[in-house]
């Protein structure tokens, strides 16, 4: 009995000792399951982190601009974009007008006289691309002639070829460019042989036969006849030959005589009678640079022709009072068009230059009220143009927009053609206000250009600013190198690069020095 009892106690003791071991194994099971969960979460986190890192690395590779924050870095990125464009042009169609980056062939619509070369001269000089400039100069010296039997736009030839050559002369004092410019101006003079002296819009460089645009009937265009004064005045000033200035300022005389009281001129005019032929008033296409050149020519000649200033400020006030429109619901402000007496709620991207124009005019006005009124218009209009970019899927603006009562505006024509006008206003407003916001806005445009317009062989426009994969138009516009990239470069450059108190930029962004000596204005106005 005793032995049985002892053995029983031993058994009880055995089972009592085993019980904690059983509890301990359950705890280890819990710990094991907990460890598995932690390991699983840690593994997922690690995979997510590695995946995110790879995505960021891939994004950085696809978007190398994301890490560029300093103005010097951004300026260098713009220079690299220019080099890609120009070197591709040199490789595939040097001597022709423009490059088609996708098909790697020429696009000749300006007389096939190397417009990209001439349009890019001052951009290369400003960017310090001396080797590129030397090759361009050699081509101009050996190949650029004006004796081709080709009919060209007087306006386009003036702002691109004549303006580009004069700016290259201004920056280098190399007389080759001045001589080439004068040779071209002589070829353009027969266009002025009309009953009024208002030039016809097209001319054959070989025969001197002047003609009209097919789409304009027997009319000349306001923006074309009013956008030659800077270049021809500069040529007269530096050749000491008054004939060039006399031709273009006679045009201003006639426009002044026929100007309505508010200073806003219709865009179609007869070169034979001097009368306006249609009742269309716009600061966009067909009218834009006439108003720009009233102001800029006045500044270029050292403010020696006060009638230009009077005409400009009168028109500027009327644009603000008659054509500016407030949107709903966000109270933005833009400039519409006057079609036969009624305002059309439409604005071209081309008109985005006017933010810079109004700002520059405000800077030089002697009237405090005008300075405030015009600077407010400059900032409002430039903000509207910013919204034209910001609200599109690509971050690039459409060719024009229409007012919309429920959402401020909607795209009209959805193409983006590498246009520079908004960047011009950013540049001018940054220089005049020192507000770095305009630099940031400009960088946003460049990033969008890089993402949607860049190809292996340059940049081209897109056909739909609200498509994730917009088709490209296969044209590298010469103004992209002359204006768009130049304004970006200047936007990120120091203020002493083309200071606005010493230079005036023509409508193709070619800088010309303000006249230091007296400009002979006798019999001009």
C-alpha positions as CSV (number, residue, x, y, z in Angstrom):
1,X,0.0,0.0,0.0
2,X,2.8,2.4,1.0
3,X,4.6,1.7,-2.3
4,X,1.5,2.2,-4.3
5,X,0.8,5.5,-2.6
6,X,4.3,6.6,-3.1
7,X,4.2,5.7,-6.8
8,X,0.9,7.5,-7.0
9,X,2.4,10.6,-5.5
10,X,5.3,10.3,-7.9
11,X,2.8,10.1,-10.8
12,X,0.9,13.1,-9.5
13,X,4.2,14.9,-9.1
14,X,5.2,13.9,-12.6
15,X,2.0,15.2,-14.1
16,X,2.2,18.4,-12.0
17,X,5.7,19.0,-13.3
18,X,4.7,18.3,-16.9
19,X,1.8,20.8,-16.8
20,X,4.1,23.9,-16.9
21,X,5.9,22.4,-19.8
22,X,2.6,22.1,-21.6
23,X,1.8,25.7,-20.9
24,X,5.3,26.7,-22.0
25,X,4.9,25.0,-25.4
26,X,1.6,26.9,-25.9
27,X,3.4,30.2,-25.2
28,X,6.1,29.3,-27.7
29,X,3.4,28.6,-30.3
30,X,2.1,32.1,-29.7
31,X,5.5,33.6,-30.0
32,X,6.2,31.6,-33.2
33,X,3.0,32.7,-34.8
34,X,3.7,36.3,-33.8
35,X,7.2,36.1,-35.3
36,X,5.7,34.8,-38.5
37,X,3.3,37.8,-38.7
38,X,6.2,40.2,-38.0
39,X,8.4,38.6,-40.5
40,X,5.6,38.7,-43.1
41,X,5.0,42.4,-42.4
42,X,8.7,43.2,-42.5
43,X,9.1,41.3,-45.8
44,X,6.2,43.2,-47.3
45,X,7.6,46.5,-46.1
46,X,11.0,45.6,-47.5
47,X,9.6,44.6,-50.9
48,X,7.5,47.8,-50.9
49,X,10.6,49.9,-50.0
50,X,12.7,48.3,-52.7
51,X,10.0,48.6,-55.2
52,X,9.5,52.3,-54.4
53,X,13.2,52.9,-54.6
54,X,13.3,51.2,-58.0
55,X,10.3,53.3,-59.1
56,X,12.0,56.4,-57.9
57,X,15.3,55.4,-59.7
58,X,13.3,54.7,-62.8
59,X,11.5,58.0,-62.5
60,X,14.8,59.8,-62.0
61,X,16.1,58.1,-65.1
62,X,13.0,59.1,-67.1
63,X,12.9,62.5,-65.6
64,X,16.4,63.8,-64.9
65,X,15.0,67.2,-64.3
66,X,13.4,66.2,-61.0
67,X,16.6,66.8,-59.0
68,X,17.5,70.2,-60.6
69,X,16.7,72.9,-58.2
70,X,19.2,75.7,-58.6
71,X,18.9,78.3,-61.4
72,X,22.3,77.4,-62.8
73,X,21.3,73.7,-63.1
74,X,18.1,74.6,-64.8
75,X,19.9,77.0,-67.1
76,X,22.3,74.2,-68.1
77,X,19.3,71.9,-68.8
78,X,17.9,74.5,-71.2
79,X,21.3,74.8,-72.9
80,X,21.4,71.0,-73.4
81,X,17.9,71.1,-74.9
82,X,19.1,73.8,-77.4
83,X,22.2,71.7,-78.3
84,X,20.0,68.7,-79.0
85,X,17.8,70.7,-81.2
86,X,20.5,72.6,-83.1
87,X,22.9,69.7,-83.5
88,X,20.1,67.5,-84.9
89,X,19.2,70.3,-87.3
90,X,22.9,70.4,-88.4
91,X,23.0,66.6,-88.8
92,X,19.9,66.1,-90.9
93,X,19.0,69.4,-92.8
94,X,21.7,72.0,-92.2
95,X,21.0,75.0,-94.5
96,X,17.3,74.3,-94.8
97,X,14.7,76.2,-92.8
98,X,13.6,73.8,-90.1
99,X,14.0,70.2,-89.0
100,X,11.3,67.5,-88.8
101,X,12.7,65.6,-85.8
102,X,10.7,62.4,-86.3
103,X,11.2,61.9,-90.0
104,X,14.7,63.5,-90.0
105,X,14.1,65.7,-93.0
106,X,13.7,69.4,-93.8
107,X,10.6,71.6,-93.4
108,X,11.0,74.6,-95.7
109,X,8.4,77.3,-95.5
110,X,10.5,80.5,-95.1
111,X,12.3,80.5,-98.5
112,X,14.7,77.6,-97.7
113,X,17.4,80.0,-96.7
114,X,18.5,78.5,-93.4
115,X,16.1,80.3,-91.0
116,X,17.0,78.1,-88.1
117,X,20.6,79.2,-88.4
118,X,19.9,82.9,-88.5
119,X,17.2,82.7,-85.9
120,X,19.6,80.9,-83.5
121,X,22.6,83.1,-83.8
122,X,22.0,85.3,-80.7
123,X,20.8,82.3,-78.7
124,X,24.1,80.6,-79.3
125,X,26.1,83.7,-78.4
126,X,24.2,84.1,-75.1
127,X,24.6,80.5,-74.2
128,X,28.3,80.5,-74.9
129,X,28.1,78.0,-77.7
130,X,31.1,79.4,-79.6
131,X,31.7,76.3,-81.8
132,X,28.1,76.2,-82.9
133,X,28.1,79.9,-83.6
134,X,31.4,79.7,-85.7
135,X,29.9,77.0,-87.9
136,X,26.7,79.1,-88.4
137,X,28.8,82.2,-89.2
138,X,30.8,80.3,-91.8
139,X,27.6,79.0,-93.5
140,X,26.2,82.5,-93.6
141,X,29.4,84.0,-95.1
142,X,29.6,81.3,-97.8
143,X,25.9,80.4,-98.5
144,X,23.4,83.0,-97.4
145,X,22.2,84.9,-100.5
146,X,19.0,86.8,-101.3
147,X,18.8,86.2,-105.0
148,X,16.6,83.2,-105.0
149,X,13.4,83.3,-107.0
150,X,11.2,82.6,-104.0
151,X,8.2,84.5,-102.7
152,X,8.3,85.1,-98.9
153,X,6.4,86.8,-96.2
154,X,7.8,90.3,-95.7
155,X,6.9,90.2,-92.0
156,X,8.4,86.7,-91.3
157,X,11.5,87.5,-93.3
158,X,11.9,90.8,-91.3
159,X,11.5,89.5,-87.8
160,X,13.5,86.2,-88.3
161,X,16.2,86.9,-90.9
162,X,16.7,90.7,-90.6
163,X,16.1,90.7,-86.8
164,X,18.5,87.7,-86.3
165,X,21.3,89.2,-88.4
166,X,21.0,92.6,-86.7
167,X,21.0,91.0,-83.2
168,X,24.1,89.0,-84.1
169,X,25.8,92.2,-85.3
170,X,24.7,94.0,-82.1
171,X,26.3,91.3,-79.9
172,X,29.5,90.8,-81.9
173,X,29.9,94.0,-83.9
174,X,30.9,91.7,-86.8
175,X,30.1,93.7,-89.9
176,X,29.3,90.6,-91.9
177,X,25.9,90.4,-90.2
178,X,25.1,94.1,-90.8
179,X,26.0,93.8,-94.5
180,X,23.9,90.7,-94.9
181,X,21.0,92.5,-93.2
182,X,21.2,95.5,-95.4
183,X,21.3,93.4,-98.5
184,X,18.1,91.7,-97.4
185,X,16.4,95.0,-96.5
186,X,17.1,96.3,-100.0
187,X,15.3,93.2,-101.4
188,X,12.3,94.0,-99.2
189,X,12.0,97.6,-100.2
190,X,9.9,97.1,-103.4
191,X,7.0,95.8,-101.2
192,X,6.6,99.4,-100.1
193,X,5.9,100.6,-103.6
194,X,2.2,101.2,-103.2
195,X,0.0,104.2,-103.5
196,X,0.2,104.8,-99.7
197,X,3.6,103.4,-98.9
198,X,2.0,100.6,-96.9
199,X,3.8,97.4,-97.9
200,X,2.1,94.4,-99.5
201,X,2.6,91.3,-97.4
202,X,4.6,89.1,-99.8
203,X,7.5,89.6,-102.1
204,X,9.6,87.6,-104.6
205,X,13.2,88.2,-103.6
206,X,14.5,87.8,-107.2
207,X,12.0,89.8,-109.2
208,X,10.8,92.2,-106.5
209,X,7.2,91.5,-107.4
210,X,5.0,92.1,-104.4
211,X,1.7,90.3,-103.8
212,X,-1.0,89.5,-101.2
213,X,-1.8,86.6,-99.0
214,X,-4.4,84.3,-100.6
215,X,-6.5,84.4,-97.5
216,X,-6.5,88.2,-97.1
217,X,-7.8,89.4,-100.4
218,X,-6.3,92.8,-101.4
219,X,-5.5,93.7,-97.8
220,X,-2.3,94.0,-95.8
221,X,-2.2,93.0,-92.2
222,X,-1.9,95.3,-89.2
223,X,0.6,93.1,-87.2
224,X,2.8,92.7,-90.3
225,X,3.0,96.4,-91.5
226,X,3.4,97.5,-87.9
227,X,6.2,95.1,-87.0
228,X,9.1,96.3,-89.1
229,X,9.8,99.6,-87.3
230,X,12.4,98.3,-84.8
231,X,14.5,96.5,-87.4
232,X,14.4,99.2,-90.1
233,X,15.1,102.0,-87.6
234,X,18.1,100.0,-86.2
235,X,19.4,99.5,-89.7
236,X,19.2,103.2,-90.5
237,X,20.8,104.1,-87.3
238,X,23.8,101.8,-87.9
239,X,24.2,102.4,-91.6
240,X,23.5,106.1,-91.5
241,X,21.0,105.7,-94.3
242,X,17.6,107.1,-93.5
243,X,15.6,105.3,-96.3
244,X,14.9,102.3,-94.2
245,X,13.4,104.2,-91.3
246,X,11.5,106.6,-93.6
247,X,9.7,103.6,-95.2
248,X,8.5,102.1,-92.0
249,X,7.6,105.3,-90.2
250,X,5.5,106.5,-93.1
251,X,3.3,103.4,-92.4
252,X,2.9,104.6,-88.8
253,X,1.9,108.1,-90.1
254,X,-0.9,106.6,-92.1
255,X,-2.1,104.4,-89.3
256,X,-2.1,107.4,-86.9
257,X,-4.1,109.5,-89.3
258,X,-6.7,106.8,-89.7
259,X,-6.8,105.7,-86.1
260,X,-10.1,105.7,-84.3
261,X,-10.4,107.7,-81.0
262,X,-9.7,104.7,-78.8
263,X,-6.5,103.8,-80.7
264,X,-7.6,100.2,-81.4
265,X,-7.1,99.5,-85.1
266,X,-8.8,96.9,-87.3
267,X,-6.4,94.3,-88.6
268,X,-7.1,94.4,-92.4
269,X,-6.0,97.5,-94.3
270,X,-5.8,98.5,-98.0
271,X,-2.2,99.4,-99.1
272,X,-3.7,101.5,-101.9
273,X,-6.2,103.6,-100.0
274,X,-4.9,103.3,-96.4
275,X,-8.5,102.5,-95.2
276,X,-9.4,99.6,-93.1
277,X,-11.3,96.9,-95.0
278,X,-12.9,94.8,-92.3
279,X,-14.1,95.5,-88.7
280,X,-12.0,93.0,-86.8
281,X,-10.0,94.2,-83.8
282,X,-7.7,91.8,-81.9
283,X,-4.5,91.8,-79.8
284,X,-4.0,88.2,-80.8
285,X,-3.1,86.9,-84.2
286,X,-3.0,89.6,-87.0
287,X,-2.9,92.5,-84.5
288,X,-0.6,91.5,-81.7
289,X,2.9,92.8,-82.5
290,X,1.6,96.2,-83.8
291,X,0.9,97.3,-80.3
292,X,4.1,95.6,-79.0
293,X,6.2,97.6,-81.5
294,X,4.6,100.9,-80.7
295,X,6.1,100.5,-77.2
296,X,9.3,98.8,-78.1
297,X,10.3,101.1,-81.0
298,X,9.7,104.1,-78.7
299,X,12.1,102.5,-76.2
300,X,14.6,101.4,-78.8
301,X,15.1,104.9,-80.2
302,X,15.6,106.3,-76.8
303,X,12.1,107.6,-76.4
304,X,12.8,110.2,-79.1
305,X,9.4,109.7,-80.9
306,X,6.7,110.7,-78.4
307,X,3.8,109.9,-80.8
308,X,4.7,106.2,-80.5
309,X,4.2,106.4,-76.8
310,X,1.0,108.3,-77.1
311,X,-0.4,105.7,-79.6
312,X,0.7,102.9,-77.3
313,X,-0.7,104.1,-74.0
314,X,-4.0,105.1,-75.6
315,X,-4.4,101.7,-77.2
316,X,-3.3,100.0,-73.9
317,X,-6.0,101.8,-71.9
318,X,-8.6,100.8,-74.5
319,X,-7.5,97.2,-74.5
320,X,-8.0,97.1,-70.7
321,X,-11.3,99.0,-70.7
322,X,-12.9,97.5,-73.8
323,X,-11.5,94.1,-74.4
324,X,-10.5,92.6,-71.0
325,X,-13.0,90.0,-69.7
326,X,-13.5,88.5,-66.2
327,X,-14.2,84.8,-66.0
328,X,-16.5,82.8,-63.8
329,X,-16.2,81.3,-61.3
330,X,-12.6,82.3,-60.5
331,X,-12.6,85.9,-61.6
332,X,-9.6,85.5,-63.9
333,X,-8.9,88.1,-66.5
334,X,-8.1,87.8,-70.2
335,X,-8.4,89.8,-73.4
336,X,-11.1,89.1,-76.0
337,X,-11.6,90.1,-79.6
338,X,-13.9,92.8,-81.2
339,X,-15.6,91.2,-84.2
340,X,-17.8,93.8,-85.9
341,X,-18.5,95.7,-82.7
342,X,-19.2,92.7,-80.4
343,X,-16.7,91.2,-78.0
344,X,-15.8,87.5,-78.7
345,X,-14.8,85.5,-75.6
346,X,-11.7,84.0,-77.1
347,X,-8.0,84.4,-76.5
348,X,-5.0,83.1,-78.5
349,X,-1.9,81.8,-76.9
350,X,-0.1,84.4,-79.1
351,X,-1.7,87.1,-76.9
352,X,0.2,85.8,-73.8
353,X,3.1,88.1,-74.8
354,X,1.0,91.0,-73.7
355,X,1.6,90.4,-70.0
356,X,5.2,91.3,-70.6
357,X,4.2,94.2,-72.8
358,X,1.9,95.7,-70.2
359,X,4.5,95.3,-67.5
360,X,7.2,97.0,-69.6
361,X,4.8,99.8,-70.5
362,X,3.9,100.3,-66.8
363,X,7.6,100.5,-66.0
364,X,8.1,103.4,-68.4
365,X,4.9,105.4,-67.8
366,X,5.2,108.8,-66.2
367,X,1.6,108.5,-64.9
368,X,1.1,106.8,-61.6
369,X,-2.5,105.7,-62.4
370,X,-1.3,104.2,-65.7
371,X,1.5,102.4,-64.0
372,X,-0.8,100.7,-61.5
373,X,-3.5,99.9,-64.1
374,X,-1.1,98.4,-66.6
375,X,0.9,96.4,-64.1
376,X,-2.3,94.9,-62.7
377,X,-3.3,93.9,-66.2
378,X,0.1,92.5,-66.8
379,X,-0.1,90.3,-63.7
380,X,-3.7,89.2,-64.3
381,X,-3.1,88.3,-67.9
382,X,0.1,86.4,-67.1
383,X,-1.8,84.5,-64.4
384,X,-4.5,83.6,-66.9
385,X,-1.8,82.3,-69.3
386,X,-0.4,80.2,-66.4
387,X,-3.8,78.7,-65.9
388,X,-4.0,77.9,-69.7
389,X,-1.0,75.6,-69.1
390,X,-1.7,74.4,-65.6
391,X,-5.2,73.1,-66.3
392,X,-4.2,70.8,-69.3
393,X,-3.2,67.2,-68.7
394,X,0.2,67.8,-70.3
395,X,0.9,71.1,-68.6
396,X,1.1,72.7,-72.0
397,X,-1.3,75.3,-73.3
398,X,-3.7,75.0,-76.3
399,X,-3.4,77.3,-79.3
400,X,-6.4,79.3,-78.1
401,X,-9.2,79.1,-75.5
402,X,-12.8,80.1,-75.3
403,X,-14.5,81.6,-72.3
404,X,-16.8,79.2,-70.4
405,X,-19.3,80.4,-67.8
406,X,-19.0,77.4,-65.5
407,X,-15.2,76.8,-65.6
408,X,-13.5,80.0,-66.7
409,X,-12.4,78.7,-70.1
410,X,-12.1,75.6,-72.3
411,X,-9.5,74.7,-75.0
412,X,-10.5,75.8,-78.5
413,X,-7.7,74.3,-80.7
414,X,-5.8,71.8,-78.7
415,X,-2.4,72.0,-80.5
416,X,0.7,73.2,-78.7
417,X,3.3,74.5,-81.2
418,X,6.3,75.1,-78.9
419,X,5.1,78.7,-78.4
420,X,7.2,81.2,-76.4
421,X,4.7,84.0,-75.6
422,X,3.9,83.0,-72.0
423,X,7.6,82.5,-71.2
424,X,8.3,86.0,-72.6
425,X,5.9,87.4,-70.0
426,X,7.4,85.3,-67.2
427,X,10.8,86.7,-68.1
428,X,9.8,90.3,-68.2
429,X,7.7,90.1,-65.0
430,X,10.5,88.3,-63.2
431,X,13.0,91.0,-64.2
432,X,10.7,93.8,-63.2
433,X,9.2,92.3,-59.9
434,X,12.0,90.0,-58.8
435,X,9.3,87.5,-57.9
436,X,10.8,84.0,-58.2
437,X,7.3,82.6,-58.7
438,X,7.7,83.3,-62.4
439,X,10.9,81.3,-62.5
440,X,9.1,78.3,-61.0
441,X,6.3,78.7,-63.5
442,X,8.8,78.7,-66.3
443,X,10.4,75.6,-65.0
444,X,7.0,73.9,-65.0
445,X,6.7,74.6,-68.7
446,X,10.2,73.3,-69.4
447,X,9.5,70.0,-67.6
448,X,6.3,69.6,-69.6
449,X,8.2,70.3,-72.8
450,X,10.8,67.7,-71.8
451,X,8.2,65.1,-71.1
452,X,5.9,65.5,-74.1
453,X,7.7,67.4,-76.8
454,X,11.3,65.9,-76.7
455,X,12.4,63.3,-79.2
456,X,15.7,61.7,-79.9
457,X,16.4,64.3,-82.5
458,X,15.0,67.5,-81.1
459,X,11.6,68.9,-80.0
460,X,8.3,69.2,-81.8
461,X,4.8,70.3,-81.0
462,X,1.9,68.1,-80.0
463,X,-1.6,67.8,-81.4
464,X,-3.6,67.4,-78.2
465,X,-2.6,69.0,-74.9
466,X,-5.1,66.8,-73.0
467,X,-3.9,63.4,-74.1
468,X,-1.6,61.2,-72.0
469,X,0.3,60.2,-75.1
470,X,-0.3,63.2,-77.5
471,X,0.7,62.7,-81.1
472,X,3.6,64.9,-82.2
473,X,3.4,67.3,-85.2
474,X,7.0,66.6,-86.4
475,X,8.1,70.2,-86.7
476,X,10.8,71.9,-84.8
477,X,9.8,75.5,-85.1
478,X,12.7,77.9,-85.5
479,X,11.1,80.2,-82.9
480,X,11.6,77.4,-80.4
481,X,15.4,78.0,-80.6
482,X,15.1,81.8,-81.1
483,X,12.5,82.5,-78.5
484,X,11.2,79.7,-76.3
485,X,14.6,78.4,-75.2
486,X,16.1,81.8,-75.1
487,X,13.4,83.2,-72.8
488,X,13.9,80.1,-70.5
489,X,17.7,80.7,-70.6
490,X,17.2,84.4,-69.7
491,X,14.7,83.5,-67.0
492,X,17.3,81.5,-65.1
493,X,20.2,83.8,-65.9
494,X,21.6,86.7,-63.9
495,X,19.9,90.0,-64.3
496,X,22.9,91.5,-66.1
497,X,22.4,89.2,-69.1
498,X,20.4,91.3,-71.6
499,X,19.3,93.9,-69.0
500,X,16.0,95.5,-70.0
501,X,17.3,99.1,-69.5
502,X,19.9,98.5,-72.2
503,X,18.1,96.2,-74.7
504,X,14.8,95.8,-76.4
505,X,13.9,92.3,-77.8
506,X,12.0,92.2,-81.1
507,X,9.0,90.0,-81.5
508,X,11.2,87.1,-82.4
509,X,13.2,87.7,-79.2
510,X,16.3,89.1,-80.9
511,X,17.9,91.7,-78.6
512,X,18.8,95.1,-80.0
513,X,20.7,97.8,-78.0
514,X,18.8,100.9,-77.1
515,X,20.3,103.8,-79.1
516,X,22.8,105.8,-77.1
517,X,23.2,108.7,-79.5
518,X,20.5,110.8,-80.9
519,X,18.3,109.2,-83.5
520,X,17.4,111.5,-86.4
521,X,13.6,111.6,-86.2
522,X,13.0,114.5,-88.6
523,X,10.1,113.8,-91.0
524,X,9.5,110.4,-89.4
525,X,6.3,111.2,-87.6
